[in-house]
């Protein structure tokens, strides 16, 4: 009976460690549809974002960040909770005009990076494909 109890506890601990490991390595969905929900555009154009493909080439800190109590940008650190961009990038917050809404922040980050990488990637249709 004691052996069974010890084996059960050991198995439970191994399973708990495995769950903890899988949570720690969760890096989000492979593909995401990005769309503003707070400051909606008149003609909403969702962006298809291949998150997994970007993770293969970039570090999380290349895109993600947080803010301090004064609202200033703070660099991403491993394990940090990742909020939706528009949590801060919306017209209800105080931001420079270029970053004052989700669309502006996404274009500043994504489009500028695409231009620097390959100008062909900066075309609207790369992120905003036409509906079929």
Secondary structure as the mmCIF struct_conf table of DSSP 4:
data_model
#
loop_
_struct_conf.conf_type_id
_struct_conf.id
_struct_conf.beg_label_comp_id
_struct_conf.beg_label_asym_id
_struct_conf.beg_label_seq_id
_struct_conf.end_label_comp_id
_struct_conf.end_label_asym_id
_struct_conf.end_label_seq_id
HELX_RH_AL_P HELX_RH_AL_P1 UNK A 2 UNK A 24
TURN_TY1_P TURN_TY1_P1 UNK A 25 UNK A 25
BEND BEND1 UNK A 30 UNK A 31
STRN STRN1 UNK A 32 UNK A 34
BEND BEND2 UNK A 37 UNK A 39
BEND BEND3 UNK A 42 UNK A 43
STRN STRN2 UNK A 47 UNK A 49
HELX_RH_AL_P HELX_RH_AL_P2 UNK A 51 UNK A 57
BEND BEND4 UNK A 58 UNK A 58
HELX_RH_3T_P HELX_RH_3T_P1 UNK A 60 UNK A 62
TURN_TY1_P TURN_TY1_P2 UNK A 63 UNK A 63
STRN STRN3 UNK A 65 UNK A 67
TURN_TY1_P TURN_TY1_P3 UNK A 69 UNK A 70
BEND BEND5 UNK A 71 UNK A 71
STRN STRN4 UNK A 73 UNK A 75
TURN_TY1_P TURN_TY1_P4 UNK A 78 UNK A 79
HELX_LH_PP_P HELX_LH_PP_P1 UNK A 80 UNK A 84
HELX_RH_3T_P HELX_RH_3T_P2 UNK A 85 UNK A 87
TURN_TY1_P TURN_TY1_P5 UNK A 88 UNK A 88
BEND BEND6 UNK A 89 UNK A 90
TURN_TY1_P TURN_TY1_P6 UNK A 91 UNK A 92
BEND BEND7 UNK A 93 UNK A 93
HELX_RH_3T_P HELX_RH_3T_P3 UNK A 97 UNK A 99
BEND BEND8 UNK A 100 UNK A 101
HELX_RH_AL_P HELX_RH_AL_P3 UNK A 102 UNK A 106
HELX_RH_PI_P HELX_RH_PI_P1 UNK A 107 UNK A 111
HELX_RH_AL_P HELX_RH_AL_P4 UNK A 112 UNK A 117
HELX_RH_3T_P HELX_RH_3T_P4 UNK A 119 UNK A 122
BEND BEND9 UNK A 123 UNK A 123
HELX_RH_AL_P HELX_RH_AL_P5 UNK A 124 UNK A 127
BEND BEND10 UNK A 128 UNK A 128
HELX_LH_PP_P HELX_LH_PP_P2 UNK A 129 UNK A 131
#
